Amino acid sequence: MRALPQVPLADGLSLLLLLALDQQPWRFEKAVPRRPPARCVRRATPLPSLGTLRTMGKLVRRTLDGDQPLAEWSASDSSSYDTAVAVFERELRGGYAAVRADGGPRHEAVTELPRDAELVILATAMGGG
């Protein structure tokens, strides 16, 4: 650490001026050690491609206590999809609104159950005014 020059000071402003004009800013003698950057790790076995995964759609009702699952379907299984469509239409007639939520920042309003959707959320209109 450098010593301050021996200069008579008239007031605190002179000390601030001396500090501002100093060529080397005052710092800690030792820098805080930084954690090394994370390294990429390769998997021993590659992940399966999306074409080989069996995707399931899920229909949930949003309530104050959390999401309540109503139906699940597979795009390749028509009977499970038909059951989910029946539940979906019953809930729409009951006053619920539906949105498709596939993990993006925005949800898309739907009036028919999309066969390839990952998640469809049913909710009532929010009151207020």
C-alpha positions as CSV (number, residue, x, y, z in Angstrom):
1,M,0.0,0.0,0.0
2,R,1.4,3.4,-0.9
3,A,1.9,6.1,1.7
4,L,0.1,9.4,1.3
5,P,2.3,12.4,0.5
6,Q,3.0,14.6,3.5
7,V,1.0,17.7,2.5
8,P,-0.7,20.0,4.9
9,L,-4.4,19.9,4.4
10,A,-6.7,22.8,4.9
11,D,-9.9,20.7,4.9
12,G,-11.4,17.3,4.0
13,L,-12.0,18.4,0.4
14,S,-8.2,18.6,-0.1
15,L,-7.8,15.0,1.0
16,L,-10.5,13.9,-1.5
17,L,-8.7,15.8,-4.2
18,L,-5.5,14.0,-3.4
19,L,-7.2,10.6,-3.5
20,A,-8.9,11.4,-6.8
21,L,-5.5,12.5,-8.4
22,D,-3.7,9.4,-7.2
23,Q,-2.5,7.3,-10.2
24,Q,-3.2,3.9,-8.6
25,P,-6.6,3.5,-7.0
26,W,-6.6,2.1,-3.6
27,R,-7.5,-1.6,-3.7
28,F,-7.1,-4.6,-1.5
29,E,-3.7,-6.2,-1.6
30,K,-5.1,-9.6,-2.5
31,A,-7.8,-10.2,-5.0
32,V,-10.7,-12.4,-4.1
33,P,-10.1,-15.8,-5.7
34,R,-12.7,-16.6,-8.4
35,R,-14.2,-19.9,-9.0
36,P,-13.0,-21.5,-12.3
37,P,-15.7,-21.6,-15.0
38,A,-17.8,-24.7,-15.2
39,R,-16.7,-27.3,-17.8
40,C,-18.9,-29.0,-20.2
41,V,-19.4,-32.7,-19.5
42,R,-20.2,-35.1,-22.3
43,R,-22.6,-37.9,-21.5
44,A,-21.4,-41.4,-21.8
45,T,-24.7,-42.3,-23.7
46,P,-26.4,-39.8,-25.9
47,L,-29.9,-38.7,-25.2
48,P,-32.6,-40.3,-27.3
49,S,-33.9,-38.2,-30.2
50,L,-37.3,-36.6,-30.0
51,G,-38.6,-39.1,-32.6
52,T,-38.0,-42.0,-30.3
53,L,-39.5,-40.5,-27.2
54,R,-43.1,-41.3,-26.3
55,T,-44.7,-37.9,-25.7
56,M,-47.7,-37.6,-23.4
57,G,-50.0,-34.6,-23.3
58,K,-51.5,-33.5,-20.0
59,L,-54.8,-31.7,-19.3
60,V,-54.8,-29.9,-15.9
61,R,-57.3,-27.6,-14.1
62,R,-55.6,-24.6,-12.4
63,T,-57.0,-24.0,-8.9
64,L,-55.9,-22.0,-5.9
65,D,-54.4,-25.2,-4.4
66,G,-52.3,-26.0,-7.5
67,D,-52.8,-27.9,-10.7
68,Q,-55.3,-30.7,-10.7
69,P,-54.6,-33.4,-13.4
70,L,-57.7,-34.3,-15.4
71,A,-56.5,-36.4,-18.3
72,E,-53.4,-37.6,-20.1
73,W,-53.1,-38.8,-23.7
74,S,-50.6,-40.0,-26.2
75,A,-50.6,-38.7,-29.7
76,S,-50.4,-42.2,-31.0
77,D,-53.2,-43.6,-28.8
78,S,-56.5,-42.5,-30.2
79,S,-58.6,-43.8,-27.3
80,S,-56.7,-41.8,-24.6
81,Y,-56.9,-38.7,-26.8
82,D,-60.7,-39.2,-27.3
83,T,-61.2,-39.5,-23.6
84,A,-59.1,-36.3,-23.0
85,V,-61.2,-34.4,-25.7
86,A,-64.4,-35.4,-23.9
87,V,-63.1,-34.1,-20.6
88,F,-61.8,-30.9,-22.3
89,E,-65.1,-30.2,-23.9
90,R,-67.0,-30.8,-20.7
91,E,-64.8,-28.3,-18.8
92,L,-65.2,-25.7,-21.6
93,R,-69.0,-26.0,-21.4
94,G,-68.6,-25.5,-17.6
95,G,-67.1,-22.1,-18.0
96,Y,-63.3,-22.8,-18.1
97,A,-60.9,-21.2,-20.6
98,A,-58.0,-23.3,-22.0
99,V,-54.4,-22.3,-22.9
100,R,-51.7,-24.4,-24.5
101,A,-48.5,-24.2,-22.4
102,D,-45.5,-25.8,-24.2
103,G,-42.8,-24.3,-22.0
104,G,-42.4,-21.0,-23.8
105,P,-42.9,-17.6,-22.2
106,R,-46.4,-17.1,-23.7
107,H,-49.4,-19.4,-23.7
108,E,-51.8,-19.8,-26.6
109,A,-55.6,-19.8,-26.1
110,V,-57.2,-22.9,-27.6
111,T,-60.8,-24.0,-28.2
112,E,-60.0,-27.5,-29.4
113,L,-57.6,-29.9,-27.6
114,P,-54.3,-30.0,-29.7
115,R,-53.1,-33.6,-30.2
116,D,-49.4,-32.6,-30.0
117,A,-49.6,-30.3,-27.0
118,E,-47.5,-31.1,-23.9
119,L,-49.7,-29.3,-21.5
120,V,-53.1,-27.7,-21.7
121,I,-54.3,-25.6,-18.7
122,L,-57.9,-25.0,-17.8
123,A,-58.7,-21.9,-15.7
124,T,-61.6,-19.7,-14.8
125,A,-61.7,-16.1,-15.7
126,M,-60.1,-13.9,-13.1
127,G,-62.5,-11.5,-11.4
128,G,-61.8,-7.9,-10.5
129,G,-62.2,-4.6,-12.0
